[in-house]
Amino acid sequence: MEETAKAEGSGVNDVPTTPEEWRGFLERWDERYMKNEASDQELADLLDDDQWDLLEEGRLEQWLGEAPSSEEELAAVEERLGVRLPPSLRGFFLASNGWKRVKGWADLVHPCGEVAWMRDSDAGSDLIRIYGENPANDDYVQLFRQCIEVAAGEDLWLLDPTAVGPDGEWTAYLFAPKYGDLQEFSSFSALFHDGYADMA
């Protein structure tokens, strides 16, 4: 595995952790995305016909997220996975149970009920099989087996519960299978924040 690129400015001190911090941050993300990034076609894909009509009439506040998850939903996910999720991911889910547009070519952050070990996801199991065919990729395969997948699309967002910082945050990765490119971040929150900075 090639040396992992560490993203600059990915410290957790300037990014959200609590549900309240996440809600404010996601509202800013939503506003920035709608202003700078979203095309009419992208908005049409995100909205149903009634919502599109309301948006055109100026009567819809677009929100790329979902309703907050409950502590009970989080507890069920943690029991299924056998780990307690890191603080910034828990805070995110308590603000929005999923998100429709994120950094790079990841399409969405999964709702908490769909977060899974990468080795158990469709994309992850395929990547483990493909990368496992070459012994030079053993480091990738090991990382994939120990990570959970929190966002998917052409790119993946991964969190590693074996790499925990003093603040309880897990090391996060943006993985682009097309290029074999792996970027490392200090936390889920830092990875999400990097996508926000990209829209500046």
N, C-alpha and C positions, 0 to 999 in steps of 0.2 A: 504494500500500500504506500502510495506517495505521501509525503509529509502533508498533514492536514493544515489547510490555511486557517489562521485565526482571524476573525473579523475584528477590525479596529473599533474602539469605542463601544465594546459590547459589555461593559460593566453593568451590574444589576442596580447600581445606585441611582441611575437616571431613568429607570424604566419601571413599569407598574408591577405590583405584587398583590395588593388587596383588591377585592371586588370594586370598591369605590374608585381606586386609582385606575383600574382597568376600564371602568365605565367611561371616565373622563377621557382616557387615552383613546379608546375605541371610537368615541364620538369625534375626536379630532382626526383619527384615521379616516373615518367615514367621510367627513367633510373634505379632507384633502383628496381622497380618492375620487369623489364625485366631481371635484373642481378640476383636477389635473389629469386624471387617468382614464376615467370611464368614458367610453364611446357610447353612442346611442345603441349600437348593436349589443354591447356588453350589458347595458341597462335593460334592454329588452329581454335578454337571456335571464337576467336576475328576477324580473318582475312578471307577474301574470298580467293578463289584459286589463283587469280592473285597476290594478296598481299602476300600470303604465298610464292609463287615462287620468288617474288622480295626480300622478307626477307631472304630466303635461299641463294639468290645470293648476299646478302649484299647491295642491292640497295633500301631498304625501311627503312625509319626512322619510327619506330612504335610510334604512338600517341594514348593514351587511351582516349583522349578527342574528342571534336567536334569543329567545327568552332565556333567562338565567337557569342553570341547572340547580337542583336542590342538594343539600348535604346528603340526603338519602341516596340520590343517584350517584353522587361521588363515592359514597361508602360502598355501594354495590360494585362499581367499577374497580375500586381498590381491592375489594375482596376477590373479584374475578382475576385480577392481575397478580394478586399476592404482594402488592407493594402500596405504600402510601405515596400519592402523587406529590411532586414538589410544590412549594408554596405558590410560585407564579402561575403554574398551570391550574392549580385549584382556584386561585383568585380569578383567573380568566373564565373558567367554567361557571363560577358563581356570578359573573357579570354577563356572559353570553355563552350559551351551550353550542359553540361552533361559530365559524366565520367563513364568509364566501369568497373573499379575495385576499391573498397573502403574497409574500415575497417570491420573486422568481416564477417558476412554472408549477408551483404547488397550487392546486385549484381551491382547496378549502382546508380549514382546520376541522377535523372530525368533531361531531358531538361526543360528549364524554362516553356515552354508551358504545361508541364505535372505535374508541382508542384500543389498540391491540398490540401485542408483541409483534415486532416486524416479522419474525419467523412464522407467525400464524396468519399474516395478511396475504392477500393474493399477490400483490406487487412484491412484497418482501420475500415470500417463499420462492417466487420466480427468480429474484435477484440472487438469493442465497444459492440456488441451484446453478445459475449461470456463472456467478463469480467463483463458486466452488469447483468448477471444472479446471481452474488454473491455480496450482499451489501458490503462485506468487500473490494471490489475492486472499491468503488466509487471514490477514489482519482485518480486511473488509468483512469477511464472512463472520469472524468472531464478533466484531462490532455489531453487525446486523442481528446476530442471534441474541445479543444481550440488550438491545434497544427496544423501546416502544415507538410505534409510529403514531404521530399526532396530526399530521397533515399529509395529503397525498395529491397526486396529479402526475405530471411528467417528472417533477421533482418531489422529493420526500423531506419531511421534517421528522427528525428522530431525537429521542431523549434517552440518555444512558444512565440508568439507576445505579450503575457500579462506579460512577464518577460524580461524587456528591461534594459540593463545596461546604464551607463552614456555615453558610446561610441556609443549608438544606436544599439548594438548587442543584439540579442535575445538568451536566454538560449537554448542550444541544448541538445538533448538526443539521445543516442543509446539504442534502445529497442530490446531485444531478447525475443520474445513471447514464445519460447520453454521453457525458464527458468523463465519467468516473471522478467527478470533482466533489470533494468533501470539505465544507467550511465549518469550523468549530466556533461555538458561542458559549458564553458562560451560563446561559439559562434559556428557557423557553421565552421568557420576557425579552431578553436581549435579542434573540433571533427575530421576534415579532417587531421589535423596535427598529431593527436594521431595515426591514421592509418599508417602514414609515419614513425613515431617513432617505431611502432611495427615491421617494416621491417628491422630495423637496425641489 
